[in-house]
Structure formats: C-alpha cells, structure tokens
Amino acid sequence: MRQSLGTSRRRLVLHFERDRPRILVVDDDPMVPDIVTTRLSLAGCTTYSARDGLAAVERIREVRPVAMVLDINMPGLDGFGVLKHMKITGSIRSIATLELC
C-alpha cells in the first residue's frame, strides 16, 4: 500500500512539473540567475540556469524551455552566439527569448 502511494505521489509531481512552463536563465553573473529563478519559481515556473553560452546550448537541448532570459555580454560564447545556434538548429522558433544587456 505504501509503495503504491509513493508511486502515486511521484506521478503527481512529475505531472505537475510537466505542466509548469520551463524557463532557462543564462547569465555569467551568479546573482542574476538566483534572483530571476527565485521569482519565476514563485510564479509557478520550472527554472533552469546556465552560466555561459556553451552551457546554455546544452541546457536548451536537455530541457527544451518555452522561454529564456539571456545575457548578451558573456565571455566565450555570448548571447548572440547562443541566438545564432538557436537559429541554425531551429529552436529559435519555439523559445521566447528576453535578451539582457
């Protein structure tokens, strides 16, 4: 009985997580993702973060976010590079993006 109850809870949590909007926050300043993800989580979103462009590209593939908050000025692969990658892969059509300068 307990096992089935635990399984039901897991299914409920997984179902709830699937129904929440997935938002990716990308910024090399650690304070920005912390603040933004906290606010978005309180608003009912499932949040993910990345600290640079390369990590953002990987997270886009992993979580398939519906929206992204993207810092443009980052070392290495910057926000423009991430957007270029999204255009090449076609993900730019399915992810709403807010760019931060």
C-alpha positions in Angstrom: 0.0 0.0 0.0 2.7 2.5 0.9 4.6 1.7 -2.2 1.7 2.5 -4.4 1.0 5.7 -2.5 4.6 6.8 -3.0 4.4 5.9 -6.7 1.2 8.0 -7.0 2.9 11.0 -5.4 5.8 10.7 -7.8 3.5 10.6 -10.7 1.6 13.6 -9.4 4.9 15.6 -9.0 6.1 14.5 -12.5 2.7 15.5 -14.0 2.9 18.9 -12.2 6.4 19.5 -13.3 5.5 18.8 -17.0 2.6 21.3 -16.8 4.7 24.1 -15.5 6.5 26.4 -18.0 10.2 25.6 -18.3 12.3 28.8 -18.3 16.1 28.9 -18.8 18.0 31.8 -17.3 21.5 32.4 -18.7 23.9 34.9 -17.2 27.6 34.8 -16.1 26.8 37.0 -13.1 25.6 34.4 -10.4 23.3 36.9 -8.7 21.1 37.4 -11.8 20.0 33.7 -12.2 19.5 33.4 -8.5 17.1 36.4 -8.4 15.3 35.6 -11.6 14.9 31.9 -11.0 13.5 32.6 -7.5 10.9 35.0 -8.8 9.9 32.7 -11.7 9.7 29.7 -9.4 7.3 31.7 -7.1 5.3 32.4 -10.2 4.8 28.7 -10.9 7.6 28.1 -13.5 10.2 25.4 -13.5 13.5 27.1 -13.8 16.9 26.1 -15.1 20.1 28.2 -15.2 23.4 28.3 -17.2 26.4 30.4 -16.5 27.7 30.7 -20.1 26.7 30.3 -23.7 28.0 26.8 -24.1 26.1 25.6 -21.0 23.0 27.4 -22.4 23.2 25.5 -25.7 23.4 22.2 -23.8 20.6 23.1 -21.4 18.4 24.1 -24.4 18.8 20.6 -25.8 18.2 18.9 -22.4 15.2 20.8 -21.1 13.6 22.3 -24.2 12.5 25.5 -22.5 9.5 27.5 -23.6 11.3 30.8 -22.7 14.7 32.0 -21.9 16.2 35.1 -20.2 19.6 35.5 -21.9 22.5 37.8 -21.1 24.1 39.1 -24.3 27.5 40.1 -22.8 29.2 36.9 -21.6 32.7 35.7 -22.1 33.3 32.9 -24.6 30.0 32.1 -26.5 28.0 35.2 -25.8 24.2 35.7 -26.1 24.5 36.5 -29.8 26.3 33.2 -30.3 23.5 31.4 -28.5 20.9 33.0 -30.6 22.8 32.1 -33.8 23.0 28.5 -32.6 19.3 28.6 -31.9 18.6 29.9 -35.4 20.7 27.2 -37.0 19.0 24.4 -35.1 15.5 25.9 -35.5 14.9 26.2 -31.7 14.6 30.0 -32.1 11.1 29.5 -33.4 9.9 27.6 -30.3 11.6 29.6 -27.5 10.6 33.1 -26.5 13.7 35.0 -25.6 14.3 38.1 -23.5 17.8 39.5 -24.0 19.7 41.3 -21.2 22.5 43.8 -21.9 
